[in-house]
Amino acid sequence: MASDLTPSRPAVGITAPGAVSRPGWRERWLRWRNRLLADPRFQHLSAAFPLTRPLARRKARALFDLCAGFVYSQVLLACVRLRLFPLLAEGPRSVADIARHTDLSEESARRLLAAAASLGLLEAVSGDRYALGDLGAAALGTPGLDAMIEHHAILYRDLSDPLPLLIDRAARTTELQRYWAYARTPRPAHAEDGAVADYSALMAGTQPMIAQEVLAAYPRFGRHRLVMDVGGGEGAFLAAIGTAHAHLRLRLFDLPSVTARARARLAKAGLTERTEFAGGSFFDDPLPGGADLITLVRILHDHDDVRALAILKAVRRAMPADGTVLIAEPMAGTADAEPIGDAYFGFYLLAMGSGRPRRFGELKSMLAVAGFDRVRRHATRQPMLARVITARPGPRAGAGG
Ligand SMILES: C[S@@+](CC[C@H](N)C(=O)[O-])C[C@H]1O[C@@H](n2cnc3c(N)ncnc32)[C@H](O)[C@@H]1O
């Protein structure tokens, strides 16, 4: 298994046991640079010298931002809990007025407003008033963001000491494992409504942004007949696709308690007639056949390699010869969003007890092992939210197991 899926990362400085290797130019440069940057005298001089000062300040600020990240997110949480962004949606308000609406003392309101303004969430304007900042305005228009910010309280509790999780991920039961009822259970199909309701609502709340990305990135929905969304949650993705492409037949596959929740949403979107619901577990039940487009939206990263490969093989078995699989999820190594894939999702999934973010090359290798070829990337507008890959069935031989 591991040899099938070995990630295509540069193996810097790896040599056969016993061999003496001379470090390459990059390693020598890194050693030299890092010795310099760690030297307090160099830090002092580079901050004092006018030509290097801007760079020295930027680096010091970046390091401080890493130390302070939790504080910044708590400022955001306070804004969300006090509903500051909707309060300022119609225009600036005075500090006294904001204090009245939020039940804070003027002193506390002023502290919070100044903190939020320093982070770009708000903006101070004349007359002791505050307006939305560019980030606050963007937050106001981002569906599901408030719920996600609230949800992070669980994540931060789990990550309050990351070392036990890194040392042995399975040794501790985290709150996130309980929240994502399917993450570590041997019989996911038995999860009852109470166990799936919270995560299903959270996913449905953020799904519109993802569906927009996929609709814009993949131009061939018009050519398909039947789309099966595997792990499709409450059906928000199918509802968006079905609304945009009126000819498509739709099928939702998810745990039985989740598909039961999806019926209401698809009925509300007027799509009941065009939709089939299939309840089961993709690890234990065969996926129904006949869909010429099978979508996996924010699914594979939830699962460790063996299980993720099992899902791809199940998809391959269910797929007609002219079928397509479409994978949409945030990925590791995404240009300009590296910390979102590798740090945020890497540690989120660590705490959840299952899965990891993968690079495009890793998913491509897994697709090949599962019996797919013709792997293509489809550029999305916001790659940090989701990147999109499609693949077509290859020779049957790869799909066994
Ligand atoms: C992270 S959520 C993504 C939901 C949806 N695709 C979206 O993007 O909003 C993962 C989904 O996979 C479903 N799931 C997890 N394990 C499953 C299993 N063994 N069989 C079927 N569905 C499963 C969950 O119920 C959940 O709806």
The ligand as a Gaussian input file, in Angstrom:
#p B3LYP/6-31G(d) Opt

LIG

0 1
 C      -17.121000      16.183000       5.433000
 S      -18.735000      15.636000       5.118000
 C      -18.987000      16.246000       3.461000
 C      -20.432000      16.352000       3.093000
 C      -20.674000      16.951000       1.708000
 N      -20.078000      16.172000       0.658000
 C      -20.190000      18.376000       1.674000
 O      -19.155000      18.650000       1.075000
 O      -20.881000      19.220000       2.261000
 C      -18.517000      13.898000       4.860000
 C      -19.778000      13.157000       4.507000
 O      -19.447000      11.788000       4.305000
 C      -20.453000      11.006000       4.899000
 N      -19.894000       9.693000       5.268000
 C      -18.946000       9.438000       6.184000
 N      -18.696000       8.117000       6.256000
 C      -19.508000       7.528000       5.367000
 C      -19.714000       6.166000       4.975000
 N      -19.005000       5.179000       5.522000
 N      -20.610000       5.931000       3.996000
 C      -21.341000       6.936000       3.441000
 N      -21.185000       8.245000       3.766000
 C      -20.282000       8.533000       4.725000
 C      -20.860000      11.786000       6.121000
 O      -22.115000      11.391000       6.638000
 C      -20.839000      13.211000       5.580000
 O      -22.074000      13.570000       5.049000

